Amino acid sequence: MEEILMSFSAQQRRIIEDTSRNKQVIAGAGSGKTRTVVGYVLYRLLQSPEESVLLLSFSRKAVHELRERIPEAFRSRVTVATFHAFCLKELKRNHPAYKGKKIQLLDEVAKNKFFQAALSEKRDEIGGVPYKLLAANPHQFRRRFPDTAMSVFRSFHKYKRDNDLVEFQDLIRHLVNALHESAPQIQELKNRYSLIIVDEFQDTDNLQLEFLRLMSPKSILAVGDDWQAIYSFRGASLGPFFSFKDIFKARIFRLSENYRSLSSIVKIGRHAISRSSRQISKSVRSTRGKGPGFPVLSFTVEPGREFSLYEAAGGNCRDIKILARSNFRLAMWRQAGFEEASLSTIHKAKGLEFPAVFLDLTGGWSSPEKNRTRENLDEEIRILYVGLSRAMDLLVVLHRAVYSEEDPEKELWESLCERTREVNAAGLKKYLSAAAKFREEF
């Protein structure tokens, strides 16, 4: 174990070796979070042969990565799953209503069909708001049209019950209800795991927090970054992240060393997130330093002229990743000539890193300023931060020459513009070539 520990930084090692019962790790972007989690799991398993671990995350991609990093000799003692997959398995195993039965998940096509039919009868109440938008954002639906939402969701719950259908969120809710009732079948589950670890804890909602509280494990570790909380549309909230310390009497640790990005990228990321009104302050710093001293660049792209970037990049886009806020914007970049491998939404890129990132601020972001709440704006700032922090060596902010007052990107771009260096096509090619050379040499 000592040999293993020597490969970790001092910050990471403190987390792994600390003997506190409950811990919360506030992990900055690129700080080696996943590696630290796996190191902690191995340390605990080597320290205690009787230890059994439940490791939860929020995407199948993250679960696959975590599972692959755990040495095969230890995998039988570690359950790695998403919240939803774990709850589905336990309902089938333990819940009287579901044990031995085939649980039928409601797919998006059937759900949209129901909401389309239900809301078509209430057109006068919801105006021109698309039914898919209301179905996908129940919290906003209830806030904006409370009476209509109550009626529609009552019918929706009856539809699911009558047809033996469940949604992903229902899986957690049903298991939480069983934990509340202390059903005999559930006691084995509560005693099965001595340690629960939650990765990407900033994406937790209140129901998932209640699940953790009711499981009451001997030890719990929550790892996440409030700066990267960008899933409110799925019902995630920063409330659990901020309240974890008090609920679980946890000791707080920080991972603030960024191993991913050059210092210019880390600095502009810190500047961007500083405008968020609700955050945990942290001093993130780059361990890579300045490198060759690339500044953060900016490049003007007008809507309808996305091909100008393709031409400026010389068509050599192998190491370039364009991150956009919406699928609509990705379609524009496809039409401009960029291949699918070069494109991603910011949400899908979360947790990943790329040598050169082009961050699109030319369209597809949030509603105009007059319709924004402070909470909405804070999330857009966090999405901006996630996009910026994917870049390793070179970051280019794509922007319009002029923004109208109604453009939702206006404020985001203006907050960055003084900290970027505007380049033309020739300048962009020069920096792309220099960055490619840097990667080859280092």
C-alpha positions, -999 to +999 in steps of 0.1 A: +000+000+000+029+024+007+041+020-029+006+029-041+003+059-018+036+073-031+021+078-065-005+103-051-001+140-043-001+152-008-037+165-011-049+131-025-030+111+001-045+131+030-080+121+017-070+084+012-054+080+046-077+101+068-097+079+092-127+102+096-160+083+094-176+106+068-158+128+043-167+152+016-142+160-012-145+193-031-126+183-063-117+209-088-117+202-126-087+181-137-077+174-101-074+136-103-107+129-086-114+095-102-079+083-094-082+095-058-116+077-054-101+044-067-070+049-045-093+053-015-113+022-023-081+001-026-068+016+007-099+007+026-101-028+011-065-035+020-069-021+055-100-042+062-106-076+046-143-075+057-150-041+040-177-041+013-181-010-009-209+006-028-196+031-054-223+052-071-220+076-099-244+093-124-236+080-158-228+046-173-197+062-188-184+071-154-194+038-139-175+019-167-144+040-160-145+034-123-151-003-126-122-007-151-098+011-128-104-012-099-080-042-100-098-075-108-088-090-075-109-065-056-140-062-079-160-089-060-160-066-029-171-034-048-205-028-063-201+000-090-234+013-104-254+043-113-281+053-087-308+041-111-293+008-120-286+000-084-321+008-073-336-013-101-315-043-091-325-040-055-362-035-062-361-067-082-342-085-054-360-072-023-391-052-029-423-072-024-441-054-053-413-060-078-394-091-066-391-116-094-411-094-118-401-077-150-400-040-144-410-021-175-393+012-179-413+040-196-394+052-227-392+087-240-414+080-270-443+068-249-439+096-224-439+123-251-469+107-267-488+109-234-478+145-227-487+155-262-522+141-259-527+155-223-514+190-231-532+193-264-564+195-244-549+223-223-536+245-251-554+276-238-537+272-204-501+267-216-501+289-247-474+280-272-450+263-248-438+231-264-451+200-246-417+183-248-402+212-229-428+209-201-425+171-200-387+173-197-387+201-171-413+191-144-400+216-119-404+245-143-438+232-154-450+232-118-436+266-112-451+282-143-484+264-146-491+250-111-528+240-116-522+225-151-492+206-139-510+191-110-538+179-132-515+165-159-491+148-135-520+132-116-531+117-149-496+107-157-491+088-124-524+070-130-513+061-166-480+046-152-498+027-125-525+013-147-499+001-172-472-011-148-447+014-160-419+032-141-395+060-148-359+061-137-367+085-109-395+062-097-369+035-091-351+056-064-384+068-050-398+032-045-366+021-028-365+051-005-401+044+005-391+008+013-362+021+034-386+044+053-409+015+060-380-006+073-393-037+054-376-069+066-363-075+030-345-041+031-325-046+063-301-069+045-294-041+020-287-016+048-262-040+064-245-051+032-222-021+026-198-007+052-187+021+029-207+041+004-189+064-021-208+089-043-189+102-073-201+135-090-220+144-059-229+178-072-254+161-095-274+147-066-311+155-060-329+155-027-343+120-032-309+106-037-297+124-006-325+108+013-315+074+000-280+079+014-293+091+047-316+061+051-289+037+042-269+051+071-236+033+063-207+031+087-187+054+065-196+076+035-175+096+010-190+122-013-169+136-041-178+165-064-175+201-075-202+226-071-186+246-100-196+218-123-232+214-113-251+216-147-279+192-145-308+211-129-330+201-159-328+166-145-339+177-111-304+179-096-298+206-070-268+221-052-288+218-019-275+183-011-239+192-019-240+222+004-259+204+032-239+172+032-213+184+058-240+191+084-262+161+077-234+135+079-210+155+102-184+151+075-149+164+073-141+186+043-112+181+019-102+199-012-085+188-044-073+221-059-043+211-081-053+210-118-033+184-138-052+190-170-049+226-182-022+251-187-023+281-163-039+305-188-069+282-191-072+276-154-071+314-148-099+322-172-119+294-157-115+309-122-125+343-135-156+329-152-169+310-122-162+340-099-194+356-112-216+328-098-235+340-068-236+306-050-204+286-048-177+272-025-146+292-028-115+273-038-080+282-051-075+260-082-040+262-097-023+245-126+005+221-119+015+223-156+023+260-154+024+283-185+038+257-209+047+276-241+027+305-229-004+302-251-030+329-243-067+321-244-078+331-279-110+345-293-122+342-329-152+359-345-178+337-362-210+351-376-242+329-377-244+313-411-207+317-417-194+288-395-174+275-425-150+304-418-137+286-388-133+254-408-113+273-434-092+291-407-084+257-391-071+245-425-095+216-424-071+199-400-095+193-371-081+160-356-072+175-323-100+201-322-131+198-302-160+222-307-182+224-276-216+240-280-245+246-257-272+230-279-276+203-305-289+230-329-255+247-329-238+213-335-259+209-366-245+242-379-210+231-373-217+198-392-230+218-421-197+238-420-177+207-426-167+195-391-169+157-385-189+142-357-158+133-338-149+170-335-183+180-320-200+177-286-224+195-264-208+208-232-230+185-211-218+154-229-182+166-227-183+168-189-156+147-173-136+146-206-106+166-217-093+177-252-060+192-264-077+221-281-112+233-274-133+258-294-161+270-271-191+283-290-207+314-276-225+323-309-259+308-301-280+283-283-275+295-247-301+304-221-331+328-223-326+365-227-316+385-196-351+399-190-364+363-185-335+350-164-335+343-127-303+345-107-304+307-104-307+303-142-278+327-148-256+309-122-261+276-140-252+291-174-220+304-158-213+269-145-219+255-180-195+281-193-169+270-167-173+233-176-167+241-213-136+262-206-121+237-183-122+208-208-092+224-226-057+211-219-034+232-241-053+256-263-087+273-257-105+294-283-137+313-275-159+316-306-181+348-305-200+372-327-187+405-337-217+423-322-243+411-297-277+426-294-290+433-258-314+403-262-286+378-270-282+355-240-245+350-249-237+387-246-230+388-209-211+356-209-188+368-237-183+402-223-171+387-190-143+369-210-134+392-238-108+413-220-090+381-210-086+367-245-065+375-275-084+381-307-069+364-337-076+363-374-074+332-396-037+334-400-031+339-362-054+309-354-035+286-378-002+297-361-014+288-327-030+255-338+004+245-353+023+256-322-001+236-300+002+205-322+040+208-320+038+212-282+018+181-279+043+161-300+072+173-279+057+169-245 
